[in-house]
Amino acid sequence: MTFFGVLLTGFFTGLGLIVAIGAQNAYLLRQGLRRAPVAPLVLLCTVADAALAFLAVLGIGAIVAAWPPFLDVARWGGGLFIIGYGVHAAWRALRPTEALTAEGRGVGSVRRSVATMAALTFLNPHVYLDMTLVGSIANTHGPDGRWWFYGGMVTASAVWFSSLGFGARRLAPLFARPRAWQLLDAGIAVVMVAIGLSLILSA
């Protein structure tokens, strides 16, 4: 396989791992719809993916997988945090008088949103399990090819998170009514609680 082919393989593998209805994507979507500053969140998600994929290519993922206590801590910590966020989203859905408009009012602290995104990213044990998979696939392409694979994965992260974060603003007019925010928050609550419970209950 040519290096360009390996690059494409890494790109589509990256998309396959991150394009899903998950806690990280749901939070970024909501912040984008609120017209909150999403550039720091997009940057955080992309850099985090790049750093974790880099470690995975170097084989660190195998070490993480070989130390079960780490995954247990991440599973419980991440599960409880995500459930807590889901409950918070459900509370917003039940209080339409506090629904946010899509005009940028009350977008909250950038520092707080970055901290929340960091927690949703690094407290998810699936991220570390994916490291093992990424490392295994990358290293099948040899010493040089694995870095082309890595480049494809990083490109996929940058394209996806930028599209989701900045593209969400185009949907803002649809969320001019409190009812739309209720439905969005209700959906996010269901997704978050389901993900949190699946983490805690997974063996």
Disulfide bonds with the S-S distance in Angstrom:
none
